[in-house]
Amino acid sequence: MPRMRIFILLIFFLNCVVNSAFAQSETISDTKINKLVKQAWDDFKDSNFEKSLIASRIALNQATLLKNNYLIAKSYKIIAGNYSELSEFDKAIFFYNKSLFYANKTNNDSIKYSLHNNLGNIYCFEKKQFDKGISYYKKSIAYSLKINGMEQVYFTNVNIAWAYFDIGKFKEGYPYLKFVGNNIGKYGDQSTEIVVNMLNGMYSSFKNEDDTANAYFLAAIAAGINSEERSDLSYAHLEYSKFLTKIEKYREAYEHLTSYNQITEELYNQEKLKKASIAGFNLELDEYKRQIDKIENEKISQYQSLKKSRIIVILFVLVSLILLVLIITLIKNIRFKKKHNLELLKAKEIAEEASLLKTQFISTISHELRTPLYGVVGITNMLLEEHKELSRSQHLSSLKFSARYLLSLVNDILQINKIEENKVVLENLTFNISDEITMIKNSLSFLSQKNNNKINIYIDPKIPEYLIGDKLRLAQILMNLVSNALKFTKNGEVEVKVDLLKIEGKNYFLDFLIKDNGVGIATVDQSKIFEKFVQVGRKDEDYQGTGLGLSIVKRLLGLFGSTITLESEVGQGTSFSFVIPFEHDPEKTKKIIDEIEVDLTSNEVHKILIVEDNLINQLVTKKIIEKNNYICKVVDDGFGALEILEKETFDLILMDINMPLMNGFETSKRIRLKDVKTPIVALTAFDKDEITDEAISSGINDIIIKPFEPVKLFKIISYLIEEAKNAG
């Protein structure tokens, strides 16, 4: 790192020397700077970004020395244009605003028109901030009218129509397209012919005038083939592809989408980007140099004025006194730290020991509760499946609900503990946001029916079908918020809304809103509700809960780098909102799906060995396995497992961990010492994170936590058996 700093300082120094020598050796004039600006503009139009950036940098330096605001603005404008073409849109906006700052110091409305139009282009078509972009376009038109530049007004109207059409606001955009159509003979040229035909095609498609739309799109593509505007041609292919998909001409749609991709690739040459980044680096150094020079000049000016007075002496005395006080304070602090260092170390050890005891206690409690809960949930499911007449039994439904409620409480406590100890790591899974929210809605249908509530869902259609992120933690956040809304609302509605807020690269920022018209939360209580075990605005007999849900939500959102916003009024309802970015990458999504897909349609009968000491859990697991037409054998302990494996061969072993005589880890080690390759799945009530390392070292292939979903178990079984066959 120090070497890099020295290298940058050396470049900075050489750059200063070169610029200084250049300024001294040549006479700077407006004519020479104009010539450089023209050269930079010509290079930019020829896509020679490296040359354009270098020429505009020199022009900017000389224009700054001459304090010519117009030439400074023009130089910054070309620099911004280069960064825009290189897809560095944040830098482009920065330099366009620089240009606008100096342009506003001049009376030249032409450059002001151009800058506002270009900023409108970036905000509309790159940043997707259409309101801001259209605002810049309208300011651009105002400057054009001041100089009677109707051709510029015409071009900007094209852009505004395009922006509105891009977000599906065809009615708002049509007046601008109509103006363009009425004036195409006066101000239109070959450069806008492609876009105007394309926009007419988009509007005709919106009006379901398919023949007219088709003709316009073909005219746009024909004009593009004979034009140098390759970018506009690519957009014409893209919009035509969307139209063909709409009218179900999929082959032609694919061909035009391919043409769009080919043209887009040609427009961005990687070699030019690499070369331009070097020139851009030098340009940024010049920018920093100008800032530093400005600061240094101010320092010199201040020093010279202070030198003429006695203030320097007074300041020196004051600084000396301050330093003396700081030194005395520092010495006292050092002595204080030494004195209390042993006490702090002792306190730290006590805190660490208490934290370890808390973790061990929570782990033990969760295991001891999950084991009987597995039996309760399993036997309840068996009764409901084997005796359909009991499906309406309130007693059985209450039993199942109570068991799942107790399991949810155990999981909540464990989840809070994990987050506080920084043991939660977000996963990357592919998912469909609509499917996930529908699943949550269905799982909470009992609760919504109980309070006679309706759940309304809105998903922004611009959100891609598949996203990548931790869908399990997202589901947990939404489940807590929606279930809370349903609990505190009666005879009302709960709204779940997801909007696409913005796109940055492959990250799609989703804005979630969960809103109800229930009892609401008093202002005085709103700061408390995200604390652990806190419940406000409720009667004990009306609502159930532990007061952990919102605390978990807040902590999970922290893992996503997000925060939650609350708006509520007593008697009017409550709304929670938050923003989470998810990745959209079709290739990565396909890879993830290929890795997790498991074929459960096989008619093969597999032989499973269950190693479990609890008789109730033996019964539950055996019933689940045999229901899938597998052959199943059960042994009570590790010694029984070793004995039966001497005589019989199994396709897979389900191993309990907490067993008397010999636990599951030791049993698995001994099985592997006998060179038995059969896959082993730990079927345990321990938390997965606590036993993963020991399980791997014992030769266990996978872990599943009780209670579990049977589908998940069979996916793991099928995957491991198939993997073992391929390895053999």
C-alpha positions, 0 to 999 in steps of 0.5 A: 500500500505505501508503494502505491501511495508513493507511485500515485504521488510521483504521477501527481508530481510529474503531471504538475511539472508537465502541466506547469512546463506546458503553461510556461512554454506556450502562449494560451489563447481562446483560439488554441483551446477552441481547437483542442475542444473541437479535436476532443469532440471529433474524437468523441464522435469517432468513439476514440474515447482515449484521445477525446479524454486526453484532448479535453483534459488539456483544454480544461487545464488551459481554459481554467488558467484563462478563467473562460467559463464557456470553454470550461463548460464545453470541456467538462461536457465532452468529458461527461459525454465520454464517461456516458458512452463508457457506461460510467453514468455516475461520473458522467452526471458529476461532470455534466453538473460541473459543466452546468455550474460553469455554463450558468455563469455564461449567457450561452443558452445553447450549451445549457439546452444541450446539458439539460437534454443530456442529463435527461437522457442519462436519468431516463434511459440509464438511471431509470429515474424518469421524473427527474429525467423528464424535468431536465428535458422540459428545462432543455425545451425552455432554453431552446425556445429562448434561442428559437431552436425549434430543431432542438425542441423537436429532438427533445420532444422525441426524447420525452415521448420515448421516456414516457413510452419506456415506462408504459405511460403512452397517454402522457407521451402521445402529445409529444409524439404528435408534435413530432409527427406534425413537425417531422417535415420541418425539423426531422432528419435521418438521425431521428427517422429510426426513433420516430418510426419505432415510437409510432410502432410502440404506440400502435402496439399499445392501441392494438393496431398490429398491422400499423405497428408492424409497418412502423417497426419495419420502417425503423429497422430499414432506416437504421440499416442505412444509417450510422445510428447503430444504437437507435437501430439496436433499440428498434430491434429490441422493441420490435422483438417485444411486439413480435412476442406480444403477437406470439411470433416467437421465432421472429422475436428471437431473431430481432433480439439476437440482432439487438445483442449483436449490435450492442456488443459491437458498440462497446469495445473492451480495449477502448474502455481499458485505454480510456480508463488510464486517461480518465485516471489522469483526468481525475488527478487533474481534478484533485490537483485543482482542488488542492491548488485552491486550498493551498492558495487560500492557505497562503492568502490567510498566512500573509494576512496573519503575518502582518499582525500580532495574531500569530503570536497569540495563536502560538501561545494558545496552541502551546497551552492546548498541547500542554493540556492534551499531554497532561490529559494523555498521561492521566489516561495512560495511568488510568488505563493501566490501573483498570486494565486488569479489571476490564480483562476480568469483566471481559472474561466474565462476559464471555463466560456468561455468553457461552453459558447462555448459548449452551443453555439455549442450545440445550433447551431447543434440543430438549423441546424439539425432540418431543415436538417432532413426535407431537407434530408427526403423530398429529399428521399421521392421525390426520392422514390415516383418519380423515374423519378427524380432519375437522376435530378442533382438539386435533387442530388445536394440538397441531397449532400448539405444537407448531406455535411452541416450535416457532417460539423455540426457533425465534429464541434461537434465531435472536441468539444467532444474530446477536452472536453474528452467526447468521450468514445470508445464502444465495438461492434463486426464487420467484418473489410472487411464488414466495409471497403467495406461499406466505399468504396460503400458510397464513390463511387460517389466521386471516379467516379467524379474524375475517381478514383479506390479504391483497397482494401487488407485485410490480410487473417490472420485477424479473421472474427469478431473483437471487438472494436469501429467500428463507430470511426474506420469507421469515421477515414477511411472515412475521410482519404479515402475521402481526398485521393479521393478528391486530386486524379484524374484519379488515384488509392486509396489503402486501406490495412490492415495487421495483425501486431502482436497478444498479448493475445486476442488483434490483432494489425491491421496495416492500410495503405491509399495510393493515387497517387494524388497531394501530400503534400509539406514537409513544409505543412506536420506539419500543416495538422492535425490542425483545419480548415487548408487546404494546397496544394489546390485551393478553386475552386477544392476541398470542405472541412472544414479542420477538417477531419485530425484533427478529425482523429488524435484526434480519434486515440489518443483515441485508443492510436495510432498515425498517420504516414504521407509520401508524395511527391508533385506530387507522392501521399500521404500515411497515416498509423496507428496501432489499437489493436482490441479484438478477443474473439468468445464467447464475439462476440456471446454474443454481436451479440445475444444482438443486433440482432433484428427481423425486419421480423415481419408482425405485424402492430404496432401503433405509436404516433408521438409528433412533433411541426414542420410540415415538420418534422411531414410529414417526420417522418409520411412517414417513419413510414407508409412506414413500414406498421405501423399505425401512429398518429401525435400531435403537442405538449405535451398537445395533447399527454396527451389528445390522450393517455387518449383515445387511446393505442399505441405500441410506442411514438416518442417524440420530445424534443424541443417543445413550451408550454411543452417540451419532458422531461416534457411530458414524466414525465407526461405520466409516472405519469399516469402509461402509460408503453408505450415505449418512444423514444426521436426523437431529434436534440440534441446531445445524450450525452447532454440529456441522463441523463435527458431523463432517469430520465424523463422515456424515453427508448431510444434516436435517433438523427435526421437525422437518418437512417430508419433501425436504427429507426425500430430496436429500435422500434422493440426491445422496443415493444418486450421488453414491451410485454415480461415485460407485 
